[in-house]
Structures are given as C-alpha cells and as structure tokens.
C-alpha cells in the first residue's frame, strides 16, 4: 500500500538528514522518501520529510522562513564555525551579556554572509566541504539573507542562547562566527535546534524512536504545504482533463489553486488565468 504525505521529524543530534531518511525507509516500508532543508549532524529539531508522491513537492516544502534556537559560544573560533571543528583561536576575554545584546542589532534585517567552507554549496561542480576536507579553500561570493529577528534568551554555561527567525539560506553558524568577530573575541555555534519551518512547528514532530511502521497516520496530507492556495473542486470533465495534464476552462477562479476531485482527493496544485486552469504539479496516483 502506497504511503504519501508529510512527516514532521524531530531530528536528534549525531544523525545526518540522510541517516534519518534511510531509517524511515525501513520503518515505513517505503523507498520513495526525501527531505526538505538539510540539518547538520550537530543540529536537532524539525526536519520536514516527504513520503511517496509528496517528494514531488520538494520545491515547495522548504519554507522561505525558518526559526532556530542557537547557542553562541564567544571566545572560540573553529574552521567549521561550530564546536565540531578544529580550534583556530581561543580567547579568555569574553563579552558581557549587554555587549552581546548590543552587537545583535547589526545582524538583523538584510545582511551579507560569506558561506562557510564546510557547506554543501557547489563551486565549479565541487561541494565546498569536499574542498575543505582536503585542506583547500576557495573564494566565496557574499550572499544576501534576511534575519527577521534575534531574541536573546539568556545564558547556559559559557553560551548565549538566541532565537533566530530568518530566511532560508541563512547560515546560523556563520551568524555566530560573524557575531564573535564583531565582539572582538571570536565565536562559534555550540548547538542548534530548528523549531519551525514556515507554519510547521517542531512541537508537532516525532523522534525516530516514536515512529513505527503502523504510524502512517502521523503523516500530514500533501496539500498542507499549500495553505495559501484556495481550494477548487473540479467537475468530472475538469478532473478528466486535469488527470491528462490538459488545460481546462474554469471561469471565475483566477489565482493559484488546489484542485480536488469530487470525493475530496487532492489532485494537483494549479493556476487559473483568464478562465483557463493549468496544472503546476500533480499529486494523484497514476494507475
């Protein structure tokens, strides 16, 4: 029996995102599984997993806005910009809480980041982390990202805890590294937890150990990824054309739409312009 939908996984530390996918293939008995928005092994929290035909929604599953809780450790600089890397610099002159709070102001809004060498970004067909592991380094173009807000949550031992809301593509370890540079003592990321991706929250996620083969009902429906698209129930003739991938008339429905069969089955994400509907991506089973 085919299983299709969105699984919210609370990833644990030490697992790669691909480790999680491989484990879930065995638990759910499904080969067709992917994920949206990679988390490093150090990180924990929300990993959006796509099961079955939901993998067709990968381009929409990675939300534009993410939320993280990060631990910033001042006084330590590493080559990976987090505590898993080789130590490059250590300082015993550490900033006060007020100094950290004040420095955070320059990292909100639209900012520029230079992607870390230990990342999956490709330059000339090679992933940066592959180059870095061989001791190499290449010039990286700065990238513009948006940090919507940074909330200071307090301290835990030597770390300052921050809640960050940001655009996708933002590197939190680079944010910590740059914050350390701004404070003059250096710094890195000591821990990271993704708490939200768009409207999806980690509070609704399950850990690997909580998911069993019979738990297919834990999956969210695929159409949950398109809450801003208004629903549209198709007539039998419209459904027939939709399933064939053909345009069909739909007067009075302009805009992005979720197409449903009369029995409520989600068929496709589509668009209606000037009374004509076209499919953007279909999600129905092909017999």
ChimeraX attribute file (.defattr): number of C-alpha atoms within 10 A of each C-alpha:
attribute: neighborCount
match mode: 1-to-1
recipient: residues
	/A:1	5
	/A:2	10
	/A:3	17
	/A:4	22
	/A:5	24
	/A:6	28
	/A:7	27
	/A:8	24
	/A:9	24
	/A:10	24
	/A:11	27
	/A:12	19
	/A:13	16
	/A:14	12
	/A:15	15
	/A:16	18
	/A:17	22
	/A:18	15
	/A:19	12
	/A:20	20
	/A:21	19
	/A:22	15
	/A:23	12
	/A:24	23
	/A:25	16
	/A:26	12
	/A:27	17
	/A:28	17
	/A:29	14
	/A:30	17
	/A:31	13
	/A:32	16
	/A:33	23
	/A:34	22
	/A:35	24
	/A:36	19
	/A:37	18
	/A:38	15
	/A:39	21
	/A:40	15
	/A:41	17
	/A:42	18
	/A:43	22
	/A:44	24
	/A:45	25
	/A:46	31
	/A:47	29
	/A:48	28
	/A:49	24
	/A:50	26
	/A:51	29
	/A:52	19
	/A:53	19
	/A:54	25
	/A:55	22
	/A:56	16
	/A:57	22
	/A:58	16
	/A:59	9
	/A:60	12
	/A:61	23
	/A:62	19
	/A:63	18
	/A:64	12
	/A:65	18
	/A:66	25
	/A:67	24
	/A:68	22
	/A:69	23
	/A:70	23
	/A:71	26
	/A:72	29
	/A:73	27
	/A:74	29
	/A:75	21
	/A:76	24
	/A:77	26
	/A:78	19
	/A:79	17
	/A:80	22
	/A:81	27
	/A:82	26
	/A:83	19
	/A:84	15
	/A:85	13
	/A:86	12
	/A:87	14
	/A:88	12
	/A:89	13
	/A:90	14
	/A:91	13
	/A:92	9
	/A:93	11
	/A:94	19
	/A:95	15
	/A:96	11
	/A:97	13
	/A:98	8
	/A:99	11
	/A:100	19
	/A:101	15
	/A:102	11
	/A:103	14
	/A:104	19
	/A:105	11
	/A:106	11
	/A:107	19
	/A:108	16
	/A:109	14
	/A:110	14
	/A:111	15
	/A:112	15
	/A:113	18
	/A:114	15
	/A:115	20
	/A:116	20
	/A:117	22
	/A:118	18
	/A:119	16
	/A:120	14
	/A:121	14
	/A:122	12
	/A:123	12
	/A:124	6
	/A:125	7
	/A:126	11
	/A:127	15
	/A:128	22
	/A:129	19
	/A:130	16
	/A:131	17
	/A:132	17
	/A:133	11
	/A:134	8
	/A:135	8
	/A:136	11
	/A:137	15
	/A:138	10
	/A:139	9
	/A:140	14
	/A:141	10
	/A:142	11
	/A:143	12
	/A:144	13
	/A:145	18
	/A:146	18
	/A:147	20
	/A:148	16
	/A:149	17
	/A:150	20
	/A:151	13
	/A:152	16
	/A:153	13
	/A:154	11
	/A:155	14
	/A:156	11
	/A:157	6
	/A:158	13
	/A:159	18
	/A:160	21
	/A:161	20
	/A:162	22
	/A:163	19
	/A:164	22
	/A:165	23
	/A:166	24
	/A:167	20
	/A:168	18
	/A:169	16
	/A:170	21
	/A:171	18
	/A:172	22
	/A:173	24
	/A:174	20
	/A:175	24
	/A:176	27
	/A:177	25
	/A:178	19
	/A:179	23
	/A:180	25
	/A:181	16
	/A:182	16
	/A:183	19
	/A:184	15
	/A:185	19
	/A:186	24
	/A:187	32
	/A:188	31
	/A:189	28
	/A:190	23
	/A:191	21
	/A:192	25
	/A:193	22
	/A:194	23
	/A:195	23
	/A:196	22
	/A:197	25
	/A:198	16
	/A:199	11
	/A:200	18
	/A:201	19
	/A:202	21
	/A:203	13
	/A:204	13
	/A:205	20
	/A:206	18
	/A:207	14
	/A:208	15
	/A:209	7
	/A:210	10
	/A:211	16
	/A:212	13
	/A:213	12
	/A:214	10
	/A:215	11
	/A:216	17
	/A:217	10
	/A:218	16
	/A:219	16
	/A:220	17
	/A:221	14
	/A:222	24
	/A:223	21
	/A:224	13
	/A:225	21
	/A:226	16
	/A:227	11
	/A:228	10
	/A:229	16
	/A:230	13
	/A:231	18
	/A:232	19
	/A:233	18
	/A:234	20
	/A:235	13
	/A:236	11
	/A:237	10
	/A:238	19
	/A:239	19
	/A:240	14
	/A:241	18
	/A:242	23
	/A:243	16
	/A:244	10
	/A:245	14
	/A:246	13
	/A:247	15
	/A:248	18
	/A:249	16
	/A:250	19
	/A:251	12
	/A:252	11
	/A:253	18
	/A:254	14
	/A:255	14
	/A:256	21
	/A:257	24
	/A:258	22
	/A:259	28
	/A:260	21
	/A:261	19
	/A:262	13
	/A:263	8
	/A:264	11
	/A:265	12
	/A:266	20
	/A:267	23
	/A:268	22
	/A:269	23
	/A:270	20
	/A:271	22
	/A:272	20
	/A:273	15
	/A:274	12
	/A:275	14
	/A:276	15
	/A:277	25
	/A:278	21
	/A:279	23
	/A:280	13
	/A:281	14
	/A:282	19
	/A:283	21
	/A:284	14
	/A:285	11
	/A:286	6
	/A:287	3
